[in-house]
């Protein structure tokens, strides 16, 4: 069997294709589905996150707007801004100190009409100008935006280790009747307090929140950054102010890449396992098919006893058992054919010999009888009588040869077992008594056979004679009848010396005998007659314990195999 012709190779390729193609197809569908599903999920999630971030930022600015509006309208704030002494100014100073101490503020600033810084109220978070530094504080060049009555200035970029900031400024009106503007009050807001309202990094650091402002982009801690990667914009809270999410595409695709690699590894491992499995199957299959081929060659060369030892339960074991059954049947069939040819040759030979010997024997016997009638000498007369006995013995042998060579076809009829047992025992009682052997019939003697009565009687007589001759004085020969598997079993058993195991398969062969003066045709003829009547003959024997011969005949269906006349 070449590799190209191997069925294992074909099934291996089919199995690899059947296992790999669905996985590849699923992988492609998985990529498409997961990408679209992930994009939809991310977009929904990012949209919700950005909306929430915008709401927090707006809420923070609104809280500061409310705070500055409250301060701008507080009674006495104008006198405090104009540095006028009095109880009102002291109360306003105490209020401003409390308001400036909020963690989101550096402090509270007062500006003149020309936007020069006039007065500062530092808070607990105050640092750098205009509080503890000689560096001038200026809002020149900073982005400005009008939100209602509030001016939002900034944001100012962080520099020199200082934090970024923005101003929420509200105009003050003069305390004099009909007075005009008296300057501005402003909240000096920490830029980091505003950017902290954005959520932290999400999705394992792949999404980074960024606040877009007119002055640039700031991260969550208020540091100016340069965006890299894809930016997902959120809703604007003010013109030019917008929360965004920076997406790291490489980090976002990493889980999908790992999943693809894992899927590819799984496919490769599966393919390797399939190859190893089929290789092992191929080795086993080739070995077992080789045994079948060897068995076929053995049978074709004439070794019909060859058997394949395969104790499995798979298809090859089934074929092996069928092969063994075929070999057994073929061996048995050829044995029957050989036996039939042997019997035919022996029958033809026996018939020819019988015809050639029978007539001369009759003439010799007639001459011996005539001489005996005239003989007066007692010694010669005894010799003539002995010769006549030997002639009769030869005549019986010739008759057996004729029966073996040309057996009469059976005339099947109802045969009562009781009657053939009675005749057989009656005819052989004298022989049994002469040897001191008891002869009896037992079992279901009411059975009725469908066979030739003369053939059945002849078979029983041959078997009973053999049993009596094989028994010692005081032994017993038993005829027993029983029903076995829908057939009648007639058994003749003795307690004689038995038959050796190596001789048992040959005792029914023509001219084979274990007796010194036996012709070896009795059992041969008995088996032949049993098979002609649709039965069979089985022999079992144990050396030293006796022999049992069982003859099976069909039962008479009209009488249901049973004799009704008791």
Residue pairs with C-beta under 8 A, 6 or more apart in sequence:
1 286
1 289
3 9
6 282
8 278
8 281
8 282
8 285
9 282
11 278
12 274
12 275
12 278
15 274
15 278
16 271
16 274
16 275
19 267
19 270
19 271
19 274
20 267
20 270
20 271
23 263
23 266
23 267
23 270
24 267
27 260
27 263
30 259
30 263
31 256
31 260
34 256
34 259
35 256
38 256
46 207
46 232
46 245
47 234
49 199
49 202
49 245
50 232
50 233
50 234
50 235
50 243
50 244
50 245
51 234
51 235
52 199
53 197
53 198
53 199
53 209
53 234
53 243
54 234
54 235
54 236
54 237
54 242
54 243
56 197
56 198
57 194
57 197
57 198
57 211
57 237
57 241
57 243
58 237
59 197
60 104
60 193
60 194
60 197
61 147
61 152
61 168
61 194
61 237
61 238
64 104
64 168
64 187
64 189
65 147
65 148
65 150
65 168
67 99
67 187
68 150
68 168
68 169
68 170
68 185
68 186
68 187
69 149
69 150
69 170
71 77
71 95
71 96
71 99
71 108
71 170
71 185
71 187
72 170
72 171
72 172
72 185
74 92
74 95
75 88
76 86
76 88
76 89
76 91
76 92
77 92
77 172
77 185
78 172
78 173
78 174
78 175
78 182
79 86
79 88
79 89
79 92
79 175
80 88
80 89
80 92
80 93
80 96
81 110
81 118
81 119
81 172
81 182
81 183
81 185
82 175
82 182
83 89
83 119
93 121
96 108
96 121
97 121
99 105
99 108
100 107
100 108
100 121
100 122
100 123
100 126
101 123
101 124
102 123
103 124
103 125
103 190
103 193
104 189
104 190
104 193
105 123
105 125
105 187
105 188
105 189
105 190
106 122
106 123
106 125
106 126
106 127
106 131
106 165
106 188
106 189
106 190
107 120
107 121
107 122
107 123
107 126
107 131
107 188
108 120
108 121
108 123
108 185
108 186
108 187
108 188
109 117
109 119
109 120
109 121
109 130
109 167
109 185
109 186
109 188
110 117
110 118
110 119
110 120
110 183
110 184
110 185
110 186
111 117
111 118
111 169
111 183
111 184
111 185
111 186
112 118
112 183
113 181
113 182
113 183
115 139
115 184
117 130
117 137
118 183
120 130
120 131
122 131
122 132
125 190
126 132
127 162
127 163
128 135
128 162
128 163
129 135
129 136
129 137
129 162
130 136
130 137
139 153
139 154
139 156
139 167
142 153
142 154
142 155
142 156
142 215
143 153
143 154
143 155
143 213
143 214
143 215
143 240
144 151
144 152
144 153
145 151
145 152
145 153
145 214
145 238
145 239
145 240
146 152
147 238
149 170
149 171
150 168
150 169
150 170
151 167
151 168
151 169
151 170
151 184
152 166
152 167
152 168
152 169
152 238
153 166
153 167
153 169
153 186
154 164
154 165
154 166
154 167
154 191
154 215
155 164
155 165
155 166
155 191
155 213
155 215
155 218
156 164
156 165
156 166
156 191
156 215
157 164
157 215
157 216
157 224
158 164
158 191
158 222
158 223
158 224
163 190
163 191
163 192
163 222
164 191
164 192
164 218
164 222
164 224
165 188
165 189
165 190
165 191
166 189
166 191
166 194
167 186
167 187
167 188
167 189
168 186
168 187
168 189
169 184
169 185
169 186
169 187
170 184
170 185
170 186
171 181
171 183
171 184
172 181
172 182
172 183
172 184
172 185
173 179
173 180
173 181
173 182
174 180
174 181
174 182
175 182
190 222
191 218
191 222
192 221
192 222
194 211
194 222
195 211
195 218
195 219
195 220
195 221
195 222
196 220
196 221
196 222
198 209
198 210
198 211
198 220
198 243
199 209
200 209
200 220
201 207
201 208
201 209
203 252
204 251
205 248
205 251
206 247
206 248
206 251
206 252
207 245
207 246
207 247
207 248
208 219
208 220
208 245
208 246
208 248
209 219
209 220
209 243
209 244
209 245
209 246
210 217
210 218
210 219
210 225
210 227
210 231
210 243
210 244
210 245
210 246
211 217
211 218
211 219
211 241
211 242
211 243
211 244
212 233
212 240
212 241
212 242
212 243
212 244
213 240
213 241
214 240
214 241
215 224
216 224
217 224
217 225
217 226
217 227
217 244
218 224
218 225
219 225
227 244
227 246
228 246
229 246
229 247
229 248
229 249
230 246
230 247
230 249
231 244
231 245
231 246
231 247
232 244
232 245
232 246
232 247
233 242
233 244
234 242
234 243
234 244
234 245
235 242
235 243
236 242
237 243
285 316
288 310
288 316
288 320
289 316
291 308
291 310
291 320
292 308
292 316
292 319
292 320
292 323
295 306
295 307
295 308
295 323
295 327
296 323
298 306
299 306
299 327
299 330
304 327
304 330
304 331
304 334
305 327
305 331
306 327
307 324
307 327
308 320
308 323
308 324
310 316
310 317
310 320
310 321
311 317
342 510
343 510
343 528
346 404
346 405
346 510
346 511
347 404
347 405
347 406
348 405
349 405
350 401
350 402
350 404
350 405
351 401
351 402
351 405
351 406
353 398
353 401
354 398
354 399
354 401
354 402
354 405
357 394
357 398
358 395
358 398
358 402
361 391
361 394
361 395
361 398
362 395
364 391
365 388
365 391
365 392
365 395
368 384
368 387
368 388
368 391
369 388
371 384
372 381
372 384
372 385
372 388
375 381
375 384
397 519
400 519
400 521
400 522
400 525
401 521
403 525
404 510
404 521
404 524
404 525
404 528
407 525
407 528
407 529
407 532
408 454
409 532
410 451
410 452
410 455
410 529
410 532
410 533
411 452
412 450
412 451
412 452
412 533
413 450
413 451
413 452
413 453
414 448
414 449
414 450
414 556
414 558
414 559
415 448
415 449
415 450
415 451
415 452
415 453
415 456
415 553
415 556
416 447
416 448
416 449
416 563
417 444
417 445
417 446
417 447
417 448
417 449
417 481
417 488
417 490
417 563
418 445
418 446
418 563
420 453
420 456
420 457
420 460
421 441
421 445
421 460
421 479
421 481
422 441
423 457
424 457
424 460
424 461
424 464
424 479
425 439
425 440
425 441
425 464
425 479
427 461
428 439
428 461
428 464
428 465
428 468
429 439
431 465
431 468
432 438
432 439
432 468
432 477
435 468
435 469
435 471
435 473
436 473
436 474
437 468
437 471
437 472
437 473
437 474
437 475
437 476
437 477
438 475
438 476
438 477
439 464
439 468
439 476
439 477
439 479
440 476
440 477
440 478
440 479
441 478
441 479
441 480
441 481
442 478
442 479
442 480
442 481
443 479
443 480
443 481
443 482
443 491
444 481
444 482
444 483
445 481
445 563
446 562
446 563
446 566
447 481
447 483
447 488
447 555
447 561
447 562
447 563
448 555
448 556
448 559
448 561
448 562
448 563
449 456
449 488
449 553
449 554
449 555
449 556
449 561
450 534
450 553
450 554
450 555
450 556
450 557
451 533
451 534
451 535
451 553
451 554
452 529
452 532
452 533
455 529
455 532
455 533
456 490
456 533
456 553
458 525
458 526
458 529
459 526
459 529
459 530
459 537
459 551
460 479
460 490
460 492
460 551
462 522
462 523
462 525
462 526
463 492
463 526
463 549
463 551
464 477
464 479
464 492
465 522
466 522
466 523
466 549
467 477
467 492
467 493
467 494
467 496
467 547
467 549
468 477
468 494
469 515
470 494
470 496
470 497
470 498
470 546
470 547
471 477
471 494
471 495
471 496
472 496
475 494
475 495
475 496
476 494
476 495
477 492
477 493
477 494
478 491
478 492
478 493
478 494
479 490
479 491
479 492
480 490
480 491
480 493
481 488
481 489
481 490
481 491
482 488
482 489
482 491
483 489
483 555
483 561
484 552
486 555
487 535
487 552
487 553
487 554
487 555
488 552
488 553
488 554
488 555
488 561
489 550
489 551
489 552
490 550
490 551
490 552
490 553
491 548
491 549
491 550
491 551
492 548
492 549
492 551
493 546
493 547
493 548
493 549
494 546
494 547
494 548
495 545
495 546
496 546
496 547
497 543
497 544
498 541
498 542
498 543
498 544
498 545
498 546
498 547
499 507
499 514
499 539
499 541
499 543
499 547
500 543
501 543
503 514
504 539
504 541
506 512
507 514
507 523
507 539
508 523
508 524
508 526
508 527
508 537
508 539
509 520
509 524
510 520
510 521
510 524
511 519
511 520
511 521
511 524
512 520
513 519
513 520
523 537
523 539
526 537
526 551
527 536
527 537
530 536
530 537
530 551
530 552
530 553
531 537
533 553
533 554
534 553
534 554
535 551
535 552
535 553
535 554
536 551
536 552
537 549
537 550
537 551
537 552
538 549
538 550
538 551
538 552
539 547
539 548
539 549
539 550
540 547
540 548
540 550
541 547
541 548
555 561
